[in-house]
């Protein structure tokens, strides 16, 4: 079963492809996306990675949470469901 992972405190220069490469060391990456600002197109400093198996995702979370990427300590955790906006 797939697992969706939140990645925070990303360097603003990080691309979706680079994010996927970092996580691919821990298992099969289904998708990776750095969230960008609609108006400016600049990174908002966080993103999401979807991995094929829960085991690979948990391994990546354990290994990468607090690790350094581009001089910034990553915050890596299992993604939570969005609350509906009204």
C-alpha positions, -999 to +999 in steps of 0.1 A: +000+000+000+013+035-009+022+061+017+022+099+013+049+118+030+051+155+040+086+171+036+090+205+052+118+231+055+130+224+019+156+247+004+137+270-020+159+258-050+148+222-046+129+208-076+103+180-076+128+157-094+156+163-068+131+156-040+122+123-056+159+114-061+165+119-023+137+095-014+145+069-041+174+056-020+148+042+004+124+025-021+102+031-051+089+067-055+055+070-072+055+108-072+072+138-058+060+174-058+074+206-044+045+230-037+048+264-054+031+297-049+004+303-075+012+340-080+050+339-082+057+302-091+084+301-063+087+271-040+068+275-007+095+254+011+075+221+014+064+192-007+050+157-008+064+123-018+043+092-025+062+059-020+050+025-032+052+007+002+045+017+038+078+000+048+098+021+024+081+052+035+086+046+072+123+039+064+126+071+045+109+091+073+132+076+100+163+083+080+155+117+066+137+135+094+161+161+107+187+154+080+205+182+061+195+191+026+211+223+012+219+236+046+184+231+060+172+204+085+143+186+068+110+179+086+097+146+073+065+130+085+035+110+072+011+134+054-022+141+071-055+144+053-065+180+044-094+195+063-121+207+040-121+245+033-153+264+034 
